[in-house]
């Protein structure tokens, strides 16, 4: 069973940057997509960004376009999220997701990002 482990969260002032990492314990068979979601207190989990392995296209939520960039290192089975120009409304628990055509979705345990004003 592949496990995802996120790291890189923390407390940062508005306008600052953080880089999240998500390391998979092994290679995921028939990987379909990799992405980040977030959930703020009292709100539903929302999609932040997804990278589709077929074609390599990446999409972003409108709220993070131009500020967040996702990337991957296949050799390390790792997904990254570079977050710049952070805003207080970016405060949330960030979850890594990797989806397989064969075995469904894998989720990380989440990492807290707190942006102070």
ABEGO torsion letter per residue (X at the ends): XBBBBBBGBEBBBBGBBBBBBBBBABBBBGBABBBBBBBBBGBBBBBABBBBABGGBBBBBAAABGABBBBBBAAAGBBBBBBBGBBAAABBBBBBBBBBAAAEBBBBAEBBBBBBX
